[in-house]
Amino acid sequence: VQLQASGGGLVQAGDSLRLSCAASGRTISSYTMAWFRQAPGKEREFVAACSWNGGSTDYADSVKGRFTISRDNAKNTVYLQMNSLKPEDTAVYYCKTGPRAIRGFDYWGQGTLVTVSS
């Protein structure tokens, strides 16, 4: 599975962005999918995860109520809607297959940079 994240950019605090993670090579319809992020000088951290049909979601406490993960299996794509962005949300955002746990066999996308200015 190849994952391509997109939609990042430079925004101001309080703005919104929607990230997309488009998969190719194989359908992701049976996979739980997740978003992670890595801020400069920090470890990669879990952001959100979504079950195969979107029926179950999981969020980091830091984004709960502001971010929404969703998916369109017909388009083989997962989304991350980010509202009320804060400067501390600045990071490279990655999508991957699987849940919040990092496993050696997960597929990762290449990341998209989100910069939130104050």
TIMAR-266789 format. One record per residue (C-alpha): x negated, y negated, z negated; residue in one letter. Coordinates in steps of 0.5 Angstrom, whole numbers, padded with zeros to 4 digits, always signed. Layout:
// TIMAR-266789
XYZa/...
This chain:
// TIMAR-266789
+0000+0000+0000v/-0003-0007+0002q/+0000-0013-0002l/+0000-0020+0000q/+0002-0025-0005a/+0003-0032-0003s/+0007-0039-0005g/+0002-0042-0009g/+0000-0049-0009g/-0001-0055-0013l/+0005-0058-0017v/+0007-0062-0023q/+0009-0060-0030a/+0016-0059-0030g/+0016-0057-0022d/+0018-0050-0019s/+0015-0045-0015l/+0017-0039-0012r/+0011-0033-0011l/+0012-0028-0006s/+0009-0021-0005c/+0010-0018+0001a/+0008-0010+0002a/+0006-0007+0008s/+0004+0000+0010g/+0009+0004+0005r/+0015+0002+0002t/+0015+0000-0005i/+0023+0001-0006s/+0021+0007-0011s/+0016+0003-0015y/+0016-0001-0021t/+0013-0008-0019m/+0009-0013-0023a/+0006-0020-0023w/+0000-0021-0027f/-0004-0028-0028r/-0012-0030-0029q/-0013-0037-0031a/-0020-0039-0031p/-0025-0036-0036g/-0019-0032-0039k/-0017-0024-0038e/-0012-0022-0033r/-0005-0022-0037e/+0001-0019-0035f/+0007-0024-0033v/+0013-0020-0031a/+0015-0013-0028a/+0021-0011-0025c/+0024-0004-0024s/+0025+0000-0017w/+0032-0003-0016n/+0031-0010-0020g/+0036-0007-0026g/+0031-0007-0031s/+0026-0013-0032t/+0020-0014-0037d/+0017-0021-0039y/+0011-0024-0043a/+0014-0028-0048d/+0010-0034-0045s/+0014-0034-0039v/+0021-0031-0042k/+0027-0036-0040g/+0022-0040-0035r/+0020-0034-0030f/+0025-0029-0026t/+0022-0023-0022i/+0026-0020-0017s/+0026-0016-0011r/+0029-0015-0004d/+0027-0008-0002n/+0030-0009+0005a/+0024-0014+0006k/+0019-0010+0002n/+0018-0016-0002t/+0018-0018-0009v/+0019-0025-0012y/+0017-0029-0018l/+0021-0035-0019q/+0017-0040-0024m/+0021-0046-0027n/+0019-0051-0032s/+0012-0050-0030l/+0007-0052-0035k/-0001-0054-0034p/-0002-0047-0038e/+0001-0043-0033d/-0005-0045-0028t/-0008-0039-0026a/-0009-0034-0020v/-0003-0030-0020y/-0003-0023-0017y/+0002-0017-0016c/+0001-0010-0017k/+0005-0004-0017t/+0007-0001-0023g/+0009-0003-0030p/+0006-0008-0035r/+0000-0003-0037a/-0006-0003-0032i/-0007+0004-0029r/-0013+0006-0025g/-0009+0008-0019f/-0004+0002-0018d/-0005-0003-0012y/-0006-0010-0013w/-0005-0016-0008g/-0011-0021-0007q/-0008-0027-0011g/-0005-0034-0010t/-0007-0040-0014l/-0002-0044-0018v/-0005-0050-0021t/+0000-0055-0025v/-0002-0062-0027s/+0000-0065-0033s/
